[in-house]
Amino acid sequence: MHSFDIIFIALALSIDAFAVALAASAAGHLRTPRAAVRIAFHFGLFQFLMPVLGWAAGATLAPLIQSVDHWVAFGLLAFVGGRMIHAARRDDDVPPSDDPSRGVSLVMLSTAVSVDALAVGLTLAMLGVEILLPAAVIGIVTATISLIGVFLGAKMHVRFGKIAETLGGVVLIVIGLRVVISHLFGI
């Protein structure tokens, strides 16, 4: 597999992570540099681990994973997106909702944005491609793109506040719907 192919795959896989990082940051949930690094690191880590797991599983689990992966991603993104929309409706004196760069929310988001990488790992196994270099590139590119999304989202939050939080939640739900629609209709 050529380096160009690996970079292209990494960029394609990082789009959802970028959108989620942008939405969470625009919603005002990633207020510290530490939160930004945490979310970028975990998105990159999960994007590294999922292809490795997919590759290790090989073709034997492909039918099981393909039948539910889109629903899992949708459910996770819709849940977190719904929480963001709900949090946008709170009064200003109420503290913001859970930090998506911590705990269960972080694991849910990291899993949701990396489900496609599991399928890529399965594909690479079927093609006989070694996994460590592609997985490392995918993880590094995703972490970098996610960090860019966090910084761009922070700039949006300053201008748009609660509107950005609502739109961020909607974006997460739309990404989840896109995953399901692309799986069901092959788009």
N, CA, C and O of each residue as an XYZ file, in Angstrom:
748
protein
N       0.853     -1.172      0.000
C       0.000      0.000      0.000
C       0.897      1.233      0.000
O       1.849      1.319      0.776
N       0.590      2.169     -0.863
C       1.390      3.382     -1.009
C       1.116      4.369      0.133
O       0.041      4.354      0.733
N       2.092      5.217      0.420
C       1.950      6.238      1.472
C       0.767      7.151      1.184
O       0.032      7.531      2.095
N       0.584      7.504     -0.087
C      -0.533      8.371     -0.467
C      -1.865      7.726     -0.093
O      -2.762      8.406      0.403
N      -2.000      6.437     -0.322
C      -3.235      5.719      0.011
C      -3.499      5.756      1.515
O      -4.629      5.970      1.956
N      -2.442      5.545      2.291
C      -2.585      5.550      3.748
C      -3.021      6.927      4.240
O      -3.906      7.028      5.090
N      -2.412      7.982      3.716
C      -2.762      9.351      4.125
C      -4.198      9.674      3.721
O      -4.937     10.288      4.490
N      -4.589      9.268      2.533
C      -5.957      9.509      2.070
C      -6.968      8.801      2.972
O      -7.991      9.380      3.338
N      -6.679      7.555      3.327
C      -7.558      6.807      4.241
C      -7.621      7.513      5.593
O      -8.699      7.659      6.171
N      -6.479      7.946      6.091
C      -6.429      8.630      7.391
C      -7.253      9.909      7.372
O      -7.994     10.188      8.314
N      -7.126     10.683      6.306
C      -7.910     11.922      6.200
C      -9.406     11.619      6.129
O     -10.210     12.296      6.769
N      -9.771     10.618      5.365
C     -11.186     10.257      5.246
C     -11.747      9.808      6.589
O     -12.862     10.180      6.956
N     -10.972      9.005      7.326
C     -11.443      8.523      8.620
C     -11.498      9.625      9.672
O     -12.267      9.528     10.629
N     -10.692     10.671      9.505
C     -10.628     11.725     10.523
C     -11.738     12.765     10.388
O     -11.887     13.608     11.272
N     -12.507     12.730      9.325
C     -13.539     13.751      9.100
C     -14.577     13.761     10.217
O     -14.939     14.829     10.710
N     -15.057     12.603     10.617
C     -16.052     12.558     11.694
C     -15.460     13.069     13.006
O     -16.122     13.796     13.747
N     -14.220     12.692     13.294
C     -13.570     13.162     14.521
C     -13.415     14.682     14.498
O     -13.618     15.346     15.514
N     -13.058     15.222     13.350
C     -12.940     16.676     13.197
C     -14.276     17.351     13.491
O     -14.336     18.324     14.242
N     -15.351     16.825     12.891
C     -16.678     17.425     13.074
C     -17.130     17.347     14.526
O     -17.711     18.300     15.046
N     -16.872     16.234     15.176
C     -17.275     16.079     16.576
C     -16.467     17.017     17.470
O     -17.024     17.654     18.365
N     -15.155     17.106     17.233
C     -14.306     18.005     18.021
C     -14.727     19.455     17.812
O     -14.789     20.228     18.768
N     -15.015     19.823     16.575
C     -15.477     21.174     16.257
C     -16.787     21.473     16.973
O     -16.944     22.535     17.576
N     -17.727     20.536     16.903
C     -19.036     20.736     17.528
C     -18.925     20.848     19.042
O     -19.540     21.729     19.644
N     -18.153     19.971     19.660
C     -18.012     20.002     21.122
C     -17.340     21.286     21.577
O     -17.719     21.864     22.596
N     -16.356     21.727     20.835
C     -15.649     22.953     21.194
C     -16.519     24.186     20.952
O     -16.547     25.104     21.772
N     -17.222     24.200     19.834
C     -18.110     25.332     19.532
C     -19.216     25.443     20.571
O     -19.718     26.533     20.847
N     -19.590     24.306     21.141
C     -20.620     24.305     22.176
C     -20.091     24.804     23.516
O     -20.865     25.001     24.452
N     -18.784     25.010     23.617
C     -18.191     25.539     24.839
C     -17.806     24.491     25.856
O     -17.559     24.816     27.017
N     -17.751     23.228     25.438
C     -17.459     22.152     26.380
C     -15.977     21.884     26.570
O     -15.589     21.252     27.552
N     -15.150     22.347     25.660
C     -13.711     22.084     25.747
C     -13.019     23.407     26.036
O     -12.464     24.039     25.137
N     -13.055     23.813     27.281
C     -12.633     25.160     27.653
C     -11.152     25.291     27.976
O     -10.626     26.404     28.002
N     -10.480     24.197     28.218
C      -9.077     24.277     28.606
C      -8.207     23.577     27.566
O      -8.674     22.688     26.854
N      -6.947     23.980     27.482
C      -6.041     23.270     26.570
C      -5.936     21.784     26.915
O      -5.769     20.942     26.034
N      -6.034     21.480     28.192
C      -5.966     20.080     28.623
C      -7.140     19.274     28.055
O      -6.951     18.138     27.619
N      -8.342     19.846     28.056
C      -9.510     19.160     27.487
C      -9.331     18.963     25.987
O      -9.692     17.921     25.440
N      -8.771     19.973     25.330
C      -8.533     19.880     23.882
C      -7.560     18.748     23.567
O      -7.789     17.959     22.650
N      -6.486     18.676     24.325
C      -5.492     17.625     24.105
C      -6.091     16.259     24.441
O      -5.837     15.281     23.738
N      -6.880     16.189     25.507
C      -7.505     14.916     25.898
C      -8.385     14.370     24.783
O      -8.299     13.192     24.437
N      -9.224     15.222     24.226
C     -10.151     14.727     23.195
C      -9.390     14.369     21.926
O      -9.683     13.351     21.299
N      -8.415     15.192     21.536
C      -7.630     14.893     20.335
C      -6.827     13.604     20.525
O      -6.764     12.771     19.621
N      -6.219     13.444     21.695
C      -5.436     12.244     21.981
C      -6.305     10.995     21.921
O      -5.929     10.001     21.299
N      -7.459     11.046     22.563
C      -8.315      9.854     22.600
C      -8.925      9.536     21.240
O      -9.052      8.368     20.874
N      -9.302     10.565     20.494
C      -9.795     10.301     19.140
C      -8.697      9.631     18.319
O      -8.957      8.662     17.606
N      -7.474     10.144     18.418
C      -6.352      9.542     17.702
C      -6.047      8.137     18.188
O      -5.778      7.243     17.386
N      -6.087      7.939     19.495
C      -5.825      6.618     20.067
C      -6.848      5.593     19.584
O      -6.482      4.495     19.164
N      -8.127      5.951     19.645
C      -9.157      5.015     19.200
C      -9.050      4.754     17.700
O      -9.273      3.635     17.240
N      -8.702      5.811     16.931
C      -8.531      5.621     15.486
C      -7.311      4.746     15.196
O      -7.259      4.100     14.150
N      -6.341      4.713     16.091
C      -5.205      3.805     15.951
C      -5.608      2.377     16.339
O      -5.288      1.419     15.636
N      -6.314      2.251     17.466
C      -6.643      0.926     17.991
C      -7.675      0.173     17.152
O      -7.569     -1.041     16.981
N      -8.663      0.882     16.632
C      -9.737      0.192     15.911
C      -9.246     -0.538     14.665
O      -9.648     -1.683     14.455
N      -8.396      0.063     13.822
C      -7.912     -0.722     12.682
C      -7.079     -1.932     13.121
O      -7.120     -2.987     12.487
N      -6.330     -1.767     14.204
C      -5.539     -2.881     14.723
C      -6.473     -4.005     15.173
O      -6.231     -5.175     14.875
N      -7.539     -3.649     15.889
C      -8.514     -4.663     16.318
C      -9.205     -5.305     15.122
O      -9.387     -6.521     15.082
N      -9.586     -4.492     14.158
C     -10.224     -5.016     12.952
C      -9.298     -5.948     12.190
O      -9.717     -6.997     11.702
N      -8.042     -5.555     12.094
C      -7.044     -6.378     11.405
C      -6.850     -7.693     12.141
O      -6.772     -8.754     11.522
N      -6.773     -7.619     13.465
C      -6.575     -8.828     14.273
C      -7.779     -9.765     14.165
O      -7.629    -10.986     14.137
N      -8.951     -9.185     14.107
C     -10.157    -10.004     14.005
C     -10.252    -10.683     12.644
O     -10.824    -11.765     12.507
N      -9.671    -10.014     11.632
C      -9.690    -10.584     10.289
C     -11.093    -10.665      9.730
O     -12.009     -9.998     10.213
N     -11.247    -11.455      8.750
C     -12.520    -11.559      8.035
C     -13.574    -12.346      8.803
O     -14.746    -12.305      8.427
N     -13.209    -13.051      9.851
C     -14.186    -13.892     10.549
C     -15.291    -13.097     11.220
O     -16.425    -13.568     11.302
N     -14.980    -11.888     11.706
C     -15.990    -11.084     12.388
C     -16.657    -10.045     11.479
O     -17.586     -9.363     11.911
N     -16.210     -9.917     10.257
C     -16.729     -8.889      9.357
C     -18.257     -8.889      9.253
O     -18.865     -7.826      9.381
N     -18.897    -10.032      9.027
C     -20.358    -10.003      8.912
C     -21.063     -9.518     10.182
O     -22.084     -8.836     10.102
N     -20.526     -9.864     11.346
C     -21.138     -9.428     12.600
C     -20.987     -7.924     12.797
O     -21.938     -7.251     13.195
N     -19.841     -7.413     12.531
C     -19.561     -5.991     12.738
C     -20.313     -5.131     11.732
O     -20.878     -4.099     12.094
N     -20.320     -5.549     10.484
C     -20.974     -4.758      9.451
C     -22.472     -4.624      9.670
O     -23.080     -3.649      9.229
N     -23.065     -5.583     10.341
C     -24.515     -5.524     10.517
C     -24.956     -4.539     11.600
O     -26.117     -4.131     11.617
N     -24.057     -4.154     12.498
C     -24.471     -3.262     13.591
C     -23.608     -2.018     13.771
O     -23.989     -1.123     14.525
N     -22.467     -1.931     13.109
C     -21.556     -0.822     13.390
C     -22.186      0.546     13.153
O     -21.945      1.476     13.923
N     -22.973      0.679     12.119
C     -23.613      1.958     11.813
C     -24.649      2.338     12.871
O     -24.808      3.519     13.181
N     -25.344      1.365     13.420
C     -26.343      1.653     14.459
C     -25.668      2.038     15.773
O     -26.159      2.903     16.499
N     -24.549      1.398     16.073
C     -23.802      1.741     17.283
C     -23.292      3.179     17.183
O     -23.441      3.963     18.120
N     -22.692      3.517     16.045
C     -22.185      4.882     15.854
C     -23.323      5.895     15.947
O     -23.185      6.931     16.599
N     -24.449      5.597     15.296
C     -25.588      6.510     15.352
C     -26.091      6.690     16.778
O     -26.329      7.814     17.219
N     -26.252      5.596     17.492
C     -26.764      5.672     18.864
C     -25.876      6.505     19.772
O     -26.365      7.331     20.543
N     -24.573      6.289     19.681
C     -23.641      7.044     20.513
C     -23.666      8.533     20.169
O     -23.728      9.384     21.056
N     -23.616      8.834     18.877
C     -23.614     10.244     18.458
C     -24.947     10.927     18.772
O     -24.965     12.083     19.193
N     -26.050     10.226     18.573
C     -27.359     10.811     18.869
C     -27.514     11.077     20.360
O     -28.071     12.102     20.751
N     -27.031     10.172     21.189
C     -27.125     10.354     22.633
C     -26.347     11.594     23.076
O     -26.881     12.447     23.785
N     -25.107     11.687     22.663
C     -24.287     12.835     23.054
C     -24.839     14.118     22.429
O     -24.875     15.157     23.088
N     -25.270     14.056     21.164
C     -25.859     15.229     20.513
C     -27.122     15.692     21.202
O     -27.335     16.893     21.367
N     -27.966     14.753     21.607
C     -29.184     15.100     22.341
C     -28.874     15.769     23.667
O     -29.562     16.706     24.075
N     -27.839     15.288     24.339
C     -27.427     15.917     25.601
C     -26.944     17.345     25.364
O     -27.213     18.234     26.173
N     -26.231     17.569     24.257
C     -25.752     18.921     23.964
C     -26.924     19.861     23.682
O     -26.940     21.000     24.151
N     -27.895     19.384     22.920
C     -29.069     20.210     22.619
C     -29.821     20.520     23.909
O     -30.251     21.653     24.125
N     -29.975     19.531     24.750
C     -30.646     19.732     26.034
C     -29.880     20.737     26.899
O     -30.484     21.598     27.539
N     -28.565     20.624     26.916
C     -27.736     21.531     27.721
C     -27.822     22.969     27.209
O     -27.684     23.911     27.991
N     -28.044     23.145     25.923
C     -28.136     24.494     25.355
C     -29.378     25.218     25.857
O     -29.441     26.447     25.815
N     -30.346     24.477     26.323
C     -31.595     25.073     26.796
C     -31.549     25.447     28.271
O     -32.529     25.969     28.801
N     -30.435     25.191     28.943
C     -30.317     25.468     30.378
C     -30.202     26.979     30.621
O     -29.899     27.752     29.712
N     -30.448     27.363     31.849
C     -30.255     28.761     32.235
C     -28.770     29.059     32.314
O     -27.965     28.158     32.552
N     -28.399     30.323     32.115
C     -26.987     30.711     32.119
C     -26.300     30.475     33.457
O     -25.087     30.266     33.492
N     -27.044     30.503     34.555
C     -26.399     30.332     35.843
C     -26.207     28.861     36.231
O     -25.628     28.566     37.276
N     -26.686     27.947     35.398
C     -26.489     26.530     35.643
C     -25.173     26.114     34.977
O     -24.919     26.489     33.832
N     -24.343     25.351     35.675
C     -23.075     24.949     35.069
C     -23.284     24.125     33.807
O     -24.301     23.443     33.678
N     -22.331     24.177     32.869
C     -22.480     23.432     31.629
C     -22.536     21.924     31.867
O     -22.125     21.420     32.912
N     -23.059     21.225     30.860
C     -23.197     19.777     30.978
C     -21.825     19.106     31.011
O     -20.788     19.766     30.947
N     -21.847     17.801     31.110
C     -20.620     17.024     31.231
C     -19.593     17.404     30.172
O     -19.926     17.699     29.025
N     -18.351     17.386     30.592
C     -17.226     17.627     29.702
C     -17.056     16.398     28.813
O     -16.783     15.311     29.322
N     -17.211     16.546     27.482
C     -17.095     15.386     26.607
C     -15.663     14.858     26.505
O     -15.428     13.836     25.860
N     -14.716     15.535     27.129
C     -13.336     15.048     27.092
C     -13.005     14.209     28.321
O     -11.836     13.956     28.612
N     -14.042     13.779     29.040
C     -13.839     12.967     30.248
C     -14.840     11.815     30.295
O     -15.935     11.899     29.738
N     -14.450     10.759     30.956
C     -15.341      9.667     31.321
C     -16.070      8.980     30.186
O     -15.533      8.774     29.098
N     -17.316      8.632     30.479
C     -18.136      7.866     29.551
C     -18.377      8.627     28.251
O     -18.366      8.029     27.175
N     -18.593      9.929     28.336
C     -18.806     10.716     27.119
C     -17.605     10.616     26.187
O     -17.772     10.476     24.975
N     -16.411     10.686     26.733
C     -15.201     10.594     25.913
C     -15.092      9.226     25.250
O     -14.756      9.132     24.069
N     -15.372      8.181     25.993
C     -15.308      6.830     25.429
C     -16.370      6.658     24.346
O     -16.098      6.085     23.291
N     -17.581      7.155     24.607
C     -18.661      7.046     23.621
C     -18.304      7.786     22.334
O     -18.456      7.238     21.243
N     -17.835      9.015     22.454
C     -17.481      9.786     21.265
C     -16.300      9.157     20.527
O     -16.310      9.065     19.300
N     -15.297      8.731     21.267
C     -14.124      8.119     20.643
C     -14.500      6.848     19.892
O     -13.990      6.588     18.803
N     -15.391      6.062     20.477
C     -15.858      4.849     19.815
C     -16.676      5.190     18.581
O     -16.495      4.585     17.524
N     -17.567      6.149     18.713
C     -18.448      6.514     17.600
C     -17.664      7.007     16.389
O     -17.991      6.661     15.254
N     -16.634      7.813     16.625
C     -15.894      8.363     15.478
C     -14.891      7.372     14.902
O     -14.302      7.635     13.853
N     -14.684      6.234     15.568
C     -13.664      5.297     15.091
C     -14.219      3.955     14.629
O     -13.446      3.057     14.295
N     -15.522      3.800     14.601
C     -16.117      2.530     14.176
C     -15.720      2.203     12.739
O     -15.440      1.047     12.420
N     -15.694      3.212     11.873
C     -15.305      2.978     10.480
C     -13.874      2.457     10.376
O     -13.557      1.686      9.471
N     -13.018      2.874     11.294
C     -11.625      2.434     11.274
C     -11.517      0.930     11.541
O     -10.574      0.283     11.087
N     -12.471      0.383     12.268
C     -12.503     -1.061     12.506
C     -12.679     -1.793     11.180
O     -11.993     -2.777     10.903
N     -13.603     -1.300     10.368
C     -13.840     -1.898      9.054
C     -12.613     -1.752      8.148
O     -12.307     -2.653      7.367
N     -11.914     -0.625      8.254
C     -10.695     -0.434      7.472
C      -9.654     -1.479      7.877
O      -8.970     -2.042      7.023
N      -9.537     -1.735      9.171
C      -8.615     -2.763      9.633
C      -8.962     -4.134      9.080
O      -8.076     -4.892      8.684
N     -10.242     -4.450      9.052
C     -10.683     -5.720      8.463
C     -10.294     -5.791      6.992
O      -9.808     -6.816      6.513
N     -10.512     -4.694      6.289
C     -10.185     -4.637      4.863
C      -8.687     -4.814      4.642
O      -8.269     -5.562      3.758
N      -7.885     -4.128      5.442
C      -6.430     -4.244      5.297
C      -5.961     -5.670      5.576
O      -5.023     -6.154      4.944
N      -6.617     -6.340      6.525
C      -6.272     -7.736      6.797
C      -6.581     -8.612      5.588
O      -5.791     -9.487      5.233
N      -7.726     -8.377      4.960
C      -8.105     -9.156      3.788
C      -7.168     -8.899      2.611
O      -6.972     -9.774      1.768
N      -6.585     -7.690      2.553
C      -5.646     -7.343      1.486
C      -4.217     -7.787      1.809
O      -3.326     -7.674      0.967
N      -4.003     -8.286      3.012
C      -2.677     -8.740      3.404
C      -1.708     -7.613      3.718
O      -0.495     -7.800      3.616
N      -2.215     -6.453      4.094
C      -1.386     -5.298      4.412
C      -1.025     -5.326      5.891
O      -1.882     -5.575      6.739
N       0.242     -5.070      6.201
C       0.653     -4.940      7.603
C      -0.067     -3.738      8.206
O      -0.325     -2.767      7.494
N      -0.394     -3.774      9.482
C      -1.304     -2.791     10.065
C      -0.646     -1.664     10.849
O      -1.224     -0.579     10.928
N       0.515     -1.861     11.423
C       1.045     -0.872     12.360
C       1.292      0.502     11.738
O       0.903      1.510     12.328
N       1.913      0.570     10.588
C       2.158      1.873      9.967
C       0.849      2.574      9.585
O       0.658      3.735      9.945
N      -0.061      1.895      8.862
C      -1.324      2.570      8.552
C      -2.090      3.007      9.800
O      -2.648      4.104      9.827
N      -2.122      2.165     10.828
C      -2.850      2.516     12.054
C      -2.209      3.719     12.742
O      -2.915      4.594     13.243
N      -0.887      3.768     12.770
C      -0.192      4.906     13.386
C      -0.482      6.189     12.622
O      -0.737      7.230     13.228
N      -0.444      6.120     11.301
C      -0.736      7.311     10.486
C      -2.178      7.754     10.711
O      -2.441      8.946     10.872
N      -3.104      6.816     10.725
C      -4.513      7.140     10.959
C      -4.681      7.814     12.322
O      -5.387      8.817     12.430
N      -4.047      7.283     13.349
C      -4.149      7.862     14.689
C      -3.555      9.259     14.774
O      -4.161     10.157     15.358
N      -2.382      9.449     14.200
C      -1.720     10.762     14.249
C      -2.500     11.804     13.459
O      -2.689     12.927     13.927
N      -2.950     11.439     12.271
C      -3.730     12.376     11.456
C      -5.028     12.737     12.172
O      -5.413     13.906     12.200
N      -5.698     11.759     12.745
C      -6.954     12.031     13.444
C      -6.737     12.938     14.648
O      -7.511     13.872     14.862
N      -5.704     12.681     15.432
C      -5.417     13.532     16.592
C      -5.149     14.971     16.147
O      -5.645     15.918     16.757
N      -4.369     15.126     15.089
C      -4.042     16.466     14.582
C      -5.283     17.177     14.062
O      -5.523     18.339     14.390
N      -6.061     16.483     13.257
C      -7.284     17.072     12.688
C      -8.281     17.405     13.796
O      -8.964     18.426     13.726
N      -8.369     16.563     14.804
C      -9.282     16.820     15.931
C      -8.863     18.062     16.700
O      -9.705     18.868     17.096
N      -7.566     18.214     16.909
C      -7.063     19.397     17.612
C      -7.381     20.663     16.828
O      -7.751     21.682     17.410
N      -7.238     20.599     15.523
C      -7.611     21.739     14.669
C      -9.102     22.026     14.826
O      -9.501     23.186     14.926
N      -9.926     20.982     14.847
C     -11.367     21.148     15.038
C     -11.697     21.807     16.363
O     -12.586     22.655     16.430
N     -10.987     21.424     17.424
C     -11.212     22.028     18.743
C     -10.905     23.521     18.706
O     -11.682     24.326     19.220
N      -9.787     23.895     18.106
C      -9.411     25.315     18.075
C     -10.358     26.136     17.207
O     -10.694     27.266     17.561
N     -10.788     25.588     16.083
C     -11.766     26.299     15.249
C     -13.108     26.420     15.967
O     -13.765     27.458     15.895
N     -13.508     25.364     16.652
C     -14.763     25.392     17.403
C     -14.741     26.409     18.526
O     -15.755     27.053     18.797
N     -13.598     26.563     19.187
C     -13.483     27.545     20.269
C     -13.710     28.957     19.735
O     -14.318     29.790     20.407
N     -13.228     29.218     18.546
C     -13.458     30.533     17.933
C     -14.938     30.743     17.615
O     -15.458     31.851     17.737
N     -15.602     29.673     17.209
C     -17.034     29.762     16.921
C     -17.833     29.996     18.203
O     -18.820     30.732     18.197
N     -17.406     29.370     19.301
C     -18.137     29.500     20.562
C     -18.163     30.946     21.048
O     -19.174     31.417     21.569
N     -17.064     31.632     20.877
C     -16.993     33.027     21.327
C     -18.065     33.859     20.634
O     -18.659     34.743     21.251
N     -18.312     33.588     19.387
C     -19.286     34.373     18.621
C     -20.722     33.893     18.764
O     -21.650     34.701     18.758
N     -20.912     32.574     18.893
C     -22.264     32.051     18.751
C     -22.864     31.393     19.989
O     -24.071     31.153     20.010
N     -22.079     31.092     21.017
C     -22.580     30.597     22.295
C     -23.567     29.461     22.220
O     -23.249     28.389     21.703
N     -24.799     29.690     22.746
C     -25.810     28.632     22.836
C     -26.252     28.132     21.468
O     -26.598     26.961     21.310
N     -26.241     29.015     20.488
C     -26.590     28.574     19.133
C     -25.581     27.529     18.670
O     -25.957     26.526     18.062
N     -24.303     27.763     18.956
C     -23.265     26.809     18.581
C     -23.450     25.487     19.314
O     -23.212     24.421     18.747
N     -23.871     25.554     20.570
C     -24.092     24.326     21.330
C     -25.241     23.523     20.728
O     -25.143     22.303     20.591
N     -26.312     24.191     20.373
C     -27.446     23.517     19.738
C     -27.030     22.941     18.391
O     -27.321     21.785     18.084
N     -26.343     23.759     17.585
C     -25.894     23.284     16.279
C     -24.904     22.132     16.424
O     -24.906     21.202     15.617
N     -24.064     22.192     17.447
C     -23.128     21.100     17.694
C     -23.847     19.795     17.949
O     -23.459     18.752     17.422
N     -24.895     19.846     18.754
C     -25.696     18.649     19.005
C     -26.361     18.140     17.744
O     -26.399     16.936     17.490
N     -26.888     19.066     16.954
C     -27.519     18.689     15.687
C     -26.485     18.061     14.752
O     -26.775     17.067     14.088
N     -25.289     18.633     14.699
C     -24.226     18.093     13.845
C     -23.906     16.655     14.237
O     -23.751     15.803     13.363
N     -23.803     16.369     15.526
C     -23.514     15.001     15.961
C     -24.611     14.041     15.518
O     -24.328     12.932     15.063
N     -25.859     14.468     15.654
C     -26.978     13.610     15.236
C     -26.956     13.417     13.716
O     -27.201     12.313     13.229
N     -26.666     14.473     12.975
C     -26.603     14.377     11.515
C     -25.466     13.449     11.085
O     -25.627     12.668     10.146
N     -24.328     13.528     11.759
C     -23.229     12.612     11.437
C     -23.679     11.173     11.674
O     -23.400     10.293     10.860
N     -24.369     10.934     12.778
C     -24.895      9.601     13.056
C     -25.859      9.140     11.972
O     -25.801      7.992     11.530
N     -26.742     10.034     11.546
C     -27.680      9.699     10.461
C     -26.947      9.415      9.160
O     -27.318      8.505      8.418
N     -25.898     10.201      8.880
C     -25.114      9.988      7.663
C     -24.476      8.607      7.672
O     -24.427      7.933      6.642
N     -23.990      8.189      8.825
C     -23.383      6.860      8.939
C     -24.416      5.789      8.602
O     -24.134      4.866      7.839
N     -25.618      5.917      9.176
C     -26.669      4.918      8.932
C     -27.106      4.949      7.471
O     -27.220      3.898      6.841
N     -27.352      6.130      6.928
C     -27.822      6.250      5.549
C     -26.776      5.722      4.569
O     -27.110      5.009      3.622
N     -25.509      6.073      4.798
C     -24.473      5.593      3.882
C     -24.355      4.074      3.940
O     -24.066      3.435      2.928
N     -24.577      3.494      5.118
C     -24.529      2.045      5.225
C     -25.737      1.388      4.554
O     -25.590      0.406      3.826
N     -26.914      1.927      4.799
C     -28.131      1.319      4.265
C     -28.263      1.472      2.759
O     -28.745      0.566      2.078
N     -27.831      2.631      2.234
C     -28.025      2.910      0.820
C     -26.736      2.887      0.000
O     -26.754      3.140     -1.205
N     -25.622      2.582      0.660
C     -24.346      2.500     -0.055
C     -23.877      3.807     -0.645
O     -23.198      3.820     -1.672
N     -24.231      4.908     -0.005
C     -23.871      6.236     -0.516
C     -22.508      6.629      0.003
O     -22.018      7.715     -0.310
